[in-house]
Amino acid sequence: MVLALELLGTLLVLVALGLFVFGLRRRLIQRPGGTFDCSLRVPAEPSADPATPLPGGKGWVYGVARYSGDRIEWFRVFSYAPRPRRVLDRAAIEVVERRTPQGEEELALLSDAVVLVCEHRGDRLELAMSEDALTGFLAWLEAAPPGQRVNVA
């Protein structure tokens, strides 16, 4: 019985420590400022034959994006990694389309989300964020230094 209680106590301490580190990471990401909630998805590439889609598409991943000079650093929320999962350079981002969530996306995303279909260095990706975050994101894109090509749909 004593061994079981010791194991349970150790497990509770480890869980509390894990949650503390998880919260500390989120705090350190948000500390410099300029962060916003942003879900990301890499969609499947459309194929010539609709009956056989190409492999690739993944579901929405909830994350936090942070402005960092001429880049956006995107971090997964449910991760302990200290580094961003993706880094998007302002000069390489091209907004292709803006739309509202459709079908099951409405359940996977936050309630007020807007989806941006973008291309970054030839890779297609989708970003979902609130209207307020979208306004800031588009203003950040358009505020590129002179001479940089910016395409905002």
MDTraj code that builds the backbone (N, CA, C; nanometers):
import mdtraj as md
import numpy as np

residues = "MET VAL LEU ALA LEU GLU LEU LEU GLY THR LEU LEU VAL LEU VAL ALA LEU GLY LEU PHE VAL PHE GLY LEU ARG ARG ARG LEU ILE GLN ARG PRO GLY GLY THR PHE ASP CYS SER LEU ARG VAL PRO ALA GLU PRO SER ALA ASP PRO ALA THR PRO LEU PRO GLY GLY LYS GLY TRP VAL TYR GLY VAL ALA ARG TYR SER GLY ASP ARG ILE GLU TRP PHE ARG VAL PHE SER TYR ALA PRO ARG PRO ARG ARG VAL LEU ASP ARG ALA ALA ILE GLU VAL VAL GLU ARG ARG THR PRO GLN GLY GLU GLU GLU LEU ALA LEU LEU SER ASP ALA VAL VAL LEU VAL CYS GLU HIS ARG GLY ASP ARG LEU GLU LEU ALA MET SER GLU ASP ALA LEU THR GLY PHE LEU ALA TRP LEU GLU ALA ALA PRO PRO GLY GLN ARG VAL ASN VAL ALA".split()
xyz = np.array([
    [0.0823, -0.1204, 0.0000],
    [0.0000, 0.0000, 0.0000],
    [0.0864, 0.1264, 0.0000],
    [0.1949, 0.1217, 0.0780],
    [0.2838, 0.2369, 0.0860],
    [0.3510, 0.2605, -0.0488],
    [0.3920, 0.1542, -0.1155],
    [0.4541, 0.1659, -0.2477],
    [0.3576, 0.2282, -0.3482],
    [0.2320, 0.1883, -0.3436],
    [0.1310, 0.2434, -0.4340],
    [0.1121, 0.3927, -0.4092],
    [0.1112, 0.4334, -0.2829],
    [0.0965, 0.5760, -0.2508],
    [0.2191, 0.6553, -0.2960],
    [0.3383, 0.5982, -0.2788],
    [0.4590, 0.6651, -0.3249],
    [0.4588, 0.6808, -0.4768],
    [0.4173, 0.5776, -0.5489],
    [0.4087, 0.5858, -0.6947],
    [0.3064, 0.6898, -0.7380],
    [0.1922, 0.6913, -0.6714],
    [0.0881, 0.7895, -0.7035],
    [0.1373, 0.9313, -0.6764],
    [0.2074, 0.9508, -0.5639],
    [0.2623, 1.0825, -0.5312],
    [0.3652, 1.1261, -0.6331],
    [0.4523, 1.0339, -0.6728],
    [0.5534, 1.0646, -0.7740],
    [0.4880, 1.1008, -0.9072],
    [0.3862, 1.0259, -0.9441],
    [0.3139, 1.0541, -1.0684],
    [0.2495, 1.1916, -1.0643],
    [0.1879, 1.2270, -0.9515],
    [0.1249, 1.3588, -0.9390],
    [0.2288, 1.4708, -0.9470],
    [0.3447, 1.4511, -0.8871],
    [0.4503, 1.5518, -0.8935],
    [0.4998, 1.5675, -1.0374],
    [0.5167, 1.4574, -1.1085],
    [0.5609, 1.4644, -1.2477],
    [0.4582, 1.5341, -1.3367],
    [0.3317, 1.5056, -1.3150],
    [0.2261, 1.5719, -1.3929],
    [0.2250, 1.7215, -1.3640],
    [0.2362, 1.7590, -1.2359],
    [0.2385, 1.9008, -1.1994],
    [0.3600, 1.9703, -1.2595],
    [0.4749, 1.9035, -1.2584],
    [0.5952, 1.9599, -1.3175],
    [0.5799, 1.9773, -1.4682],
    [0.5215, 1.8770, -1.5336],
    [0.4977, 1.8863, -1.6777],
    [0.4058, 2.0023, -1.7126],
    [0.2997, 2.0203, -1.6356],
    [0.2073, 2.1315, -1.6597],
    [0.2748, 2.2658, -1.6337],
    [0.3599, 2.2717, -1.5319],
    [0.4318, 2.3956, -1.5033],
    [0.5237, 2.4323, -1.6193],
    [0.6013, 2.3347, -1.6691],
    [0.6932, 2.3598, -1.7815],
    [0.6143, 2.3996, -1.9061],
    [0.5001, 2.3353, -1.9275],
    [0.4136, 2.3675, -2.0405],
    [0.3676, 2.5133, -2.0335],
    [0.3212, 2.5562, -1.9159],
    [0.2778, 2.6949, -1.8971],
    [0.3926, 2.7937, -1.9075],
    [0.5095, 2.7559, -1.8542],
    [0.6266, 2.8426, -1.8616],
    [0.6684, 2.8655, -2.0064],
    [0.6633, 2.7615, -2.0880],
    [0.6977, 2.7739, -2.2299],
    [0.6055, 2.8737, -2.2987],
    [0.4753, 2.8597, -2.2737],
    [0.3777, 2.9521, -2.3346],
    [0.4074, 3.0954, -2.2921],
    [0.4424, 3.1136, -2.1654],
    [0.4716, 3.2471, -2.1139],
    [0.5963, 3.3055, -2.1812],
    [0.6986, 3.2215, -2.1997],
    [0.8214, 3.2682, -2.2637],
    [0.8000, 3.3025, -2.4106],
    [0.7125, 3.2302, -2.4783],
    [0.6816, 3.2618, -2.6185],
    [0.6127, 3.3974, -2.6277],
    [0.5205, 3.4250, -2.5358],
    [0.4422, 3.5485, -2.5412],
    [0.5142, 3.6684, -2.4812],
    [0.6225, 3.6456, -2.4113],
    [0.6910, 3.7509, -2.3386],
    [0.7360, 3.8685, -2.4250],
    [0.7993, 3.8460, -2.5411],
    [0.8428, 3.9607, -2.6213],
    [0.7263, 4.0410, -2.6800],
    [0.6050, 3.9900, -2.6757],
    [0.4902, 4.0597, -2.7326],
    [0.4695, 4.0259, -2.8784],
    [0.3622, 4.0772, -2.9357],
    [0.3345, 4.0548, -3.0761],
    [0.2949, 3.9124, -3.1085],
    [0.2167, 3.8481, -3.0220],
    [0.1731, 3.7117, -3.0480],
    [0.0231, 3.7088, -3.0748],
    [-0.0198, 3.6064, -3.1471],
    [-0.1627, 3.5865, -3.1719],
    [-0.1889, 3.4385, -3.1938],
    [-0.3105, 3.3955, -3.1601],
    [-0.3501, 3.2566, -3.1820],
    [-0.3658, 3.2333, -3.3307],
    [-0.3075, 3.1249, -3.3791],
    [-0.3074, 3.0993, -3.5229],
    [-0.2979, 2.9490, -3.5470],
    [-0.4018, 2.8911, -3.6020],
    [-0.3983, 2.7497, -3.6384],
    [-0.3362, 2.7375, -3.7768],
    [-0.2713, 2.6243, -3.8025],
    [-0.2017, 2.6046, -3.9293],
    [-0.2369, 2.4675, -3.9852],
    [-0.2491, 2.4609, -4.1160],
    [-0.2744, 2.3337, -4.1837],
    [-0.2009, 2.3339, -4.3166],
    [-0.1397, 2.2186, -4.3464],
    [-0.0780, 2.1980, -4.4776],
    [-0.1759, 2.1119, -4.5556],
    [-0.2474, 2.1703, -4.6522],
    [-0.3509, 2.0939, -4.7240],
    [-0.2915, 1.9952, -4.8225],
    [-0.3718, 1.8949, -4.8568],
    [-0.3319, 1.7988, -4.9604],
    [-0.3309, 1.8710, -5.0941],
    [-0.2380, 1.8349, -5.1783],
    [-0.2311, 1.8936, -5.3120],
    [-0.3438, 1.8378, -5.3972],
    [-0.4121, 1.9219, -5.4727],
    [-0.5166, 1.8696, -5.5609],
    [-0.4543, 1.7859, -5.6729],
    [-0.5210, 1.6775, -5.7073],
    [-0.4690, 1.5946, -5.8165],
    [-0.5570, 1.6124, -5.9397],
    [-0.5075, 1.5669, -6.0533],
    [-0.5828, 1.5774, -6.1786],
    [-0.7079, 1.4913, -6.1728],
    [-0.6999, 1.3780, -6.1032],
    [-0.8139, 1.2872, -6.0908],
    [-0.8722, 1.2999, -5.9499],
    [-0.9922, 1.3570, -5.9342],
    [-1.0509, 1.3756, -5.8011],
    [-1.0718, 1.2454, -5.7245],
    [-1.0783, 1.1336, -5.7928],
    [-1.0998, 1.0062, -5.7244],
    [-0.9742, 0.9592, -5.6518],
    [-0.8570, 1.0088, -5.6906],
    [-0.7322, 0.9677, -5.6263],
    [-0.6563, 1.0916, -5.5775],
    [-0.6881, 1.1397, -5.4579],
    [-0.6159, 1.2568, -5.4072],
    [-0.4710, 1.2214, -5.3748],
    [-0.3849, 1.3199, -5.3882],
    [-0.2447, 1.2998, -5.3564],
    [-0.2269, 1.2982, -5.2047],
    [-0.1287, 1.2241, -5.1546],
    [-0.1060, 1.2218, -5.0103],
    [-0.0526, 1.3555, -4.9621],
    [-0.0691, 1.3814, -4.8351],
    [-0.0103, 1.5034, -4.7815],
    [-0.0953, 1.5715, -4.6779],
    [-0.2183, 1.6057, -4.7030],
    [-0.2975, 1.6888, -4.6154],
    [-0.3015, 1.6412, -4.4722],
    [-0.2909, 1.7358, -4.3810],
    [-0.2992, 1.7068, -4.2392],
    [-0.4085, 1.7938, -4.1806],
    [-0.4497, 1.7615, -4.0597],
    [-0.5530, 1.8396, -3.9941],
    [-0.4984, 1.9710, -3.9392],
    [-0.5879, 2.0489, -3.8854],
    [-0.5515, 2.1765, -3.8261],
    [-0.4721, 2.1533, -3.6992],
    [-0.3684, 2.2331, -3.6804],
    [-0.2863, 2.2273, -3.5600],
    [-0.2947, 2.3639, -3.4935],
    [-0.3390, 2.3635, -3.3683],
    [-0.3546, 2.4878, -3.2938],
    [-0.2175, 2.5397, -3.2531],
    [-0.1950, 2.6693, -3.2725],
    [-0.0648, 2.7254, -3.2400],
    [-0.0697, 2.8719, -3.2032],
    [0.0480, 2.9241, -3.1767],
    [0.0671, 3.0649, -3.1444],
    [0.1722, 3.1176, -3.2400],
    [0.1427, 3.2300, -3.3016],
    [0.2381, 3.2927, -3.3931],
    [0.2939, 3.4180, -3.3263],
    [0.4200, 3.4461, -3.3567],
    [0.4861, 3.5613, -3.2962],
    [0.5582, 3.6393, -3.4054],
    [0.5341, 3.7708, -3.4082],
    [0.6071, 3.8575, -3.5007],
    [0.7502, 3.8708, -3.4497],
    [0.8449, 3.8566, -3.5402],
    [0.9858, 3.8695, -3.5044],
    [1.0579, 3.9359, -3.6213],
    [1.0562, 4.0671, -3.6246],
    [1.1176, 4.1418, -3.7347],
    [1.0433, 4.1161, -3.8648],
    [1.1135, 4.0632, -3.9643],
    [1.0532, 4.0336, -4.0943],
    [1.0094, 3.8886, -4.1047],
    [0.9871, 3.8249, -3.9916],
    [0.9449, 3.6842, -3.9899],
    [0.8295, 3.6650, -3.8925],
    [0.7573, 3.5583, -3.9175],
    [0.6588, 3.5121, -3.8203],
    [0.7049, 3.3745, -3.7757],
    [0.7164, 3.3578, -3.6450],
    [0.7542, 3.2293, -3.5886],
    [0.6276, 3.1627, -3.5373],
    [0.6024, 3.0392, -3.5810],
    [0.4814, 2.9676, -3.5429],
    [0.5168, 2.8503, -3.4517],
    [0.4552, 2.8476, -3.3348],
    [0.4784, 2.7447, -3.2348],
    [0.3524, 2.6618, -3.2157],
    [0.3666, 2.5307, -3.2049],
    [0.2539, 2.4455, -3.1662],
    [0.2205, 2.4750, -3.0209],
    [0.0923, 2.4802, -2.9883],
    [0.0539, 2.5051, -2.8500],
    [0.0844, 2.3831, -2.7640],
    [0.0483, 2.2656, -2.8100],
    [0.0641, 2.1445, -2.7307],
    [0.1982, 2.0783, -2.7615],
    [0.3063, 2.1434, -2.7179],
    [0.4409, 2.0943, -2.7416],
    [0.5320, 2.1528, -2.6342],
    [0.6414, 2.0856, -2.6079],
    [0.7425, 2.1378, -2.5159],
    [0.8610, 2.1977, -2.5919],
    [0.8590, 2.1935, -2.7237],
    [0.9714, 2.2420, -2.8036],
    [0.9926, 2.3918, -2.7818],
    [1.1175, 2.4329, -2.7549],
    [1.1435, 2.5754, -2.7331],
    [1.1565, 2.6549, -2.8624],
    [1.1738, 2.5871, -2.9742],
    [1.1916, 2.6551, -3.1029],
    [1.0625, 2.6524, -3.1836],
    [1.0463, 2.7501, -3.2728],
    [0.9255, 2.7503, -3.3555],
    [0.9225, 2.6313, -3.4506],
    [0.8022, 2.5824, -3.4781],
    [0.7852, 2.4704, -3.5706],
    [0.8016, 2.5173, -3.7152],
    [0.7566, 2.6403, -3.7435],
    [0.7698, 2.6996, -3.8769],
    [0.8103, 2.8451, -3.8626],
    [0.8893, 2.8906, -3.9581],
    [0.9274, 3.0310, -3.9658],
    [0.8874, 3.0789, -4.1048],
    [0.8061, 3.1831, -4.1093],
    [0.7564, 3.2370, -4.2359],
    [0.8185, 3.3751, -4.2584],
    [0.8926, 3.3888, -4.3657],
    [0.9536, 3.5173, -4.4004],
    [0.8516, 3.6052, -4.4717],
    [0.8476, 3.7324, -4.4337],
    [0.7498, 3.8245, -4.4918],
    [0.7619, 3.8317, -4.6437],
    [0.8831, 3.8359, -4.6948],
    [0.9031, 3.8503, -4.8393],
    [0.8576, 3.7268, -4.9170],
    [0.8450, 3.6118, -4.8496],
    [0.8111, 3.4876, -4.9193],
    [0.6647, 3.4480, -4.9035],
    [0.5886, 3.5224, -4.8243],
    [0.4475, 3.4892, -4.8031],
    [0.3625, 3.5544, -4.9112],
    [0.2783, 3.4748, -4.9740],
    [0.1838, 3.5268, -5.0726],
    [0.0446, 3.4796, -5.0332],
    [-0.0451, 3.5737, -5.0067],
    [-0.1829, 3.5392, -4.9722],
    [-0.2576, 3.5107, -5.1009],
    [-0.3127, 3.3902, -5.1123],
    [-0.3812, 3.3479, -5.2333],
    [-0.5316, 3.3679, -5.2210],
    [-0.5850, 3.3371, -5.1048],
    [-0.7308, 3.3394, -5.0876],
    [-0.7648, 3.3618, -4.9413],
    [-0.8799, 3.4220, -4.9198],
    [-0.9340, 3.4425, -4.7851],
    [-1.0737, 3.3832, -4.7846],
    [-1.1048, 3.3015, -4.6828],
    [-1.2365, 3.2378, -4.6784],
    [-1.2785, 3.2113, -4.5348],
    [-1.4045, 3.1759, -4.5175],
    [-1.4540, 3.1352, -4.3866],
    [-1.4385, 2.9833, -4.3730],
    [-1.4298, 2.9326, -4.2517],
    [-1.4195, 2.7866, -4.2338],
    [-1.5409, 2.7165, -4.2935],
    [-1.5156, 2.6000, -4.3536],
    [-1.6222, 2.5256, -4.4204],
    [-1.6342, 2.3862, -4.3606],
    [-1.7567, 2.3383, -4.3463],
    [-1.7816, 2.2010, -4.3016],
    [-1.7245, 2.1733, -4.1644],
    [-1.6427, 2.0682, -4.1552],
    [-1.5861, 2.0255, -4.0277],
    [-1.4817, 2.1235, -3.9741],
    [-1.4320, 2.2119, -4.0582],
    [-1.3367, 2.3130, -4.0121],
    [-1.3976, 2.4001, -3.9028],
    [-1.5274, 2.4229, -3.9110],
    [-1.5933, 2.5064, -3.8117],
    [-1.5789, 2.4475, -3.6718],
    [-1.5720, 2.3155, -3.6617],
    [-1.5563, 2.2495, -3.5325],
    [-1.4104, 2.2482, -3.4875],
    [-1.3177, 2.2448, -3.5819],
    [-1.1758, 2.2330, -3.5499],
    [-1.1110, 2.3673, -3.5163],
    [-1.1718, 2.4774, -3.5593],
    [-1.1128, 2.6090, -3.5407],
    [-1.1885, 2.6894, -3.4367],
    [-1.1261, 2.7978, -3.3919],
    [-1.1937, 2.8874, -3.2987],
    [-1.3151, 2.9486, -3.3678],
    [-1.4117, 2.9917, -3.2898],
    [-1.5413, 3.0315, -3.3446],
    [-1.5355, 3.1500, -3.4411],
    [-1.4450, 3.2430, -3.4218],
    [-1.4416, 3.3626, -3.5071],
    [-1.3292, 3.3575, -3.6106],
    [-1.2819, 3.2391, -3.6431],
    [-1.1646, 3.2251, -3.7293],
    [-1.1933, 3.2576, -3.8756],
    [-1.0922, 3.3124, -3.9404],
    [-1.0903, 3.3367, -4.0838],
    [-0.9708, 3.2582, -4.1378],
    [-0.9889, 3.1919, -4.2514],
    [-0.8829, 3.1090, -4.3087],
    [-0.8159, 3.1847, -4.4227],
    [-0.6831, 3.1909, -4.4164],
    [-0.6034, 3.2479, -4.5247],
    [-0.5302, 3.1337, -4.5932],
    [-0.5461, 3.1224, -4.7226],
    [-0.4692, 3.0257, -4.8007],
    [-0.3475, 3.1022, -4.8515],
    [-0.2288, 3.0528, -4.8162],
    [-0.1043, 3.1229, -4.8490],
    [-0.0073, 3.0300, -4.9188],
    [0.0904, 3.0898, -4.9831],
    [0.2038, 3.0160, -5.0363],
    [0.3282, 3.0763, -4.9739],
    [0.4171, 2.9878, -4.9282],
    [0.5422, 3.0313, -4.8693],
    [0.6539, 2.9478, -4.9294],
    [0.7350, 3.0107, -5.0110],
    [0.8457, 2.9421, -5.0796],
    [0.7982, 2.8185, -5.1563],
    [0.6859, 2.8327, -5.2260],
    [0.6333, 2.7242, -5.3079],
    [0.5463, 2.6251, -5.2330],
    [0.5437, 2.6298, -5.1008],
    [0.4578, 2.5407, -5.0217],
    [0.3254, 2.6089, -4.9934],
    [0.2174, 2.5363, -5.0149],
    [0.0848, 2.5893, -4.9855],
    [0.0527, 2.5578, -4.8401],
    [0.0006, 2.6556, -4.7678],
    [-0.0420, 2.6336, -4.6303],
    [-0.1603, 2.7221, -4.5993],
    [-0.2327, 2.6848, -4.4959],
    [-0.3505, 2.7610, -4.4547],
    [-0.3308, 2.8068, -4.3111],
    [-0.3636, 2.9318, -4.2869],
    [-0.3562, 2.9903, -4.1543],
    [-0.4961, 3.0321, -4.1134],
    [-0.5353, 2.9997, -3.9924],
    [-0.6662, 3.0400, -3.9413],
    [-0.6453, 3.1270, -3.8179],
    [-0.7052, 3.2440, -3.8192],
    [-0.6896, 3.3382, -3.7084],
    [-0.8144, 3.4224, -3.6938],
    [-0.8239, 3.4964, -3.5858],
    [-0.9398, 3.5829, -3.5632],
    [-0.9344, 3.7023, -3.6588],
    [-1.0457, 3.7725, -3.6697],
    [-1.0517, 3.8921, -3.7560],
    [-0.9496, 3.9961, -3.7113],
    [-0.9372, 4.0165, -3.5789],
    [-0.8412, 4.1148, -3.5275],
    [-0.6983, 4.0754, -3.5629],
    [-0.6658, 3.9472, -3.5448],
    [-0.5311, 3.8997, -3.5788],
    [-0.5080, 3.9109, -3.7288],
    [-0.6114, 3.8860, -3.8076],
    [-0.6002, 3.8966, -3.9534],
    [-0.5682, 4.0394, -3.9946],
    [-0.6342, 4.1354, -3.9340],
    [-0.6078, 4.2761, -3.9647],
    [-0.4615, 4.3101, -3.9364],
    [-0.4124, 4.2669, -3.8209],
    [-0.2728, 4.2911, -3.7863],
    [-0.1762, 4.2203, -3.8800],
    [-0.2087, 4.0957, -3.9164],
    [-0.1238, 4.0171, -4.0055],
    [-0.1139, 4.0828, -4.1428],
    [-0.2276, 4.1232, -4.1989],
    [-0.2270, 4.1870, -4.3314],
    [-0.1559, 4.3220, -4.3273],
    [-0.1734, 4.3966, -4.2175],
    [-0.1023, 4.5245, -4.2046],
    [0.0485, 4.5007, -4.1963],
    [0.0893, 4.3948, -4.1237],
    [0.2311, 4.3599, -4.1138],
    [0.2870, 4.3228, -4.2515],
    [0.2095, 4.2463, -4.3292],
    [0.2539, 4.2095, -4.4642],
    [0.2695, 4.3322, -4.5531],
    [0.1723, 4.4229, -4.5474],
    [0.1757, 4.5408, -4.6337],
    [0.2801, 4.6414, -4.5902],
    [0.3259, 4.6335, -4.4663],
    [0.4241, 4.7288, -4.4146],
    [0.5667, 4.6860, -4.4460],
    [0.5832, 4.6031, -4.5458],
    [0.7164, 4.5571, -4.5851],
    [0.8022, 4.6757, -4.6276],
    [0.9314, 4.6668, -4.6066],
    [1.0206, 4.7752, -4.6490],
    [1.0094, 4.7986, -4.8002],
    [1.0418, 4.9181, -4.8461],
    [1.0348, 4.9473, -4.9888],
    [1.1210, 4.8504, -5.0689],
    [1.0679, 4.8099, -5.1846],
    [1.1404, 4.7209, -5.2736],
    [1.1045, 4.5742, -5.2559],
    [1.0368, 4.5401, -5.1452],
    [0.9956, 4.4011, -5.1276],
    [0.8625, 4.3782, -5.1963],
    [0.8513, 4.2637, -5.2623],
    [0.7264, 4.2289, -5.3310],
    [0.6304, 4.1716, -5.2276],
    [0.5132, 4.2310, -5.2171],
    [0.4105, 4.1822, -5.1247],
    [0.2828, 4.1617, -5.2020],
    [0.2211, 4.0446, -5.1890],
    [0.0963, 4.0147, -5.2566],
    [-0.0085, 3.9774, -5.1533],
    [-0.1030, 4.0658, -5.1324],
    [-0.2106, 4.0426, -5.0363],
    [-0.3414, 4.0368, -5.1124],
    [-0.4077, 3.9207, -5.1100],
    [-0.5325, 3.9043, -5.1837],
    [-0.6450, 3.9801, -5.1169],
])
top = md.Topology()
chain = top.add_chain()
for i, resn in enumerate(residues, 1):
    res = top.add_residue(resn, chain, resSeq=i)
    for name in ("N", "CA", "C"):
        top.add_atom(name, md.element.get_by_symbol(name[0]), res)
traj = md.Trajectory(xyz[None], top)
